Amino acid sequence: MEQEAPVGVRESGDSGRSFLSRLASAAAPLLVLASLAALPLFSPGPNAVRLLFVTLTLVTASVGWNLLGGFAGQISFGFAVFYGLGAYTAALSINGGIPPVLAFLLGAAVAALASLLVGLPTFRLKGPYFAIATIGVSEAVRVVMTNVPWTGGASGYRIIEKGRFLQLHHYYTALTLAALAVGISILVRRSKLGLALIAIREDQDAASDLGVNPFATKLLVHALAAALAGAAGGVYARYAAFIDPDGVFAFRNGIAILLMPIIGGVGTIWGPVIGAFVYGLIHEEVVAYFPQAHLLIFGSLLILIILFEPAGVVGLSNRLMRLFARERKS
């Protein structure tokens, strides 16, 4: 009996620490959300608010890409197509007198529809062939939009919205959309759809044998991911008040949307969010100091992450936490 008491105490302590750990994990995202919501109260300045706004739109696009590229393992370079279509749809809708929220929904719907048109032929390809096909689609859409006269073609398209420009209104719109995107990601990951996507990522043939329809499942999650990217493009277009094909449909945007989840931790819930904040907060500085070499820098970063820490920032932090836990036990 005397020997069993310490074991019970130890188990109780482990249970208490486990409960506190789960509580901290659940509270941390809410704390971050509350901090971002309260940040404008401290008057950070218009440039800081603009930088955070852009970062939050990147969070939405990054989380959307992770649904397809992270959970399902389908590496796409073509998400600039959905981002750009969402931007142009929202811009045309707002100029047509449609309320902004409905314009964003229309942008998401057009992007989702486009994802079906892209996915129907390309999801019949596997491995690198799918990735190469998405590059071709992205560039083809950019060239087409450059020559469409009723959207301004290469000259771009300007949004003329009635009313005064309120930067904080745009900021909270982007924050709400980012929070919604993360919520959708959590729901998908914990649902049967999420399990089906992971099964497809691990072994598509085995998933098919177990009753999963890989083609239909990928089309579904592709549409959901594209809708998030399209909504993000619409929110950005309204803020910028001017868009052009070489801006929103640029191949570098597709690379950036792919790079952010990889930086943070592809296939995880919070990796795309962390990666978007890392990329969004340093991107402008890198471009300002290295205007001719910023793509080379980000490309090199991508290679280094894949070689030395494929799980990104999330994987690195988990590894450090396990190391710290082992040192404490010893």
Helices and strands as residue ranges (DSSP letters): H 4-38, G 39-42, H 46-66, I 67-71, H 79-95, H 100-122, H 128-146, G 149-151, G 153-155, E 157-158, H 167-189, H 192-202, H 204-209, H 214-240, E 242-243, H 245-248, H 251-264, H 271-289, H 294-308, H 312-329
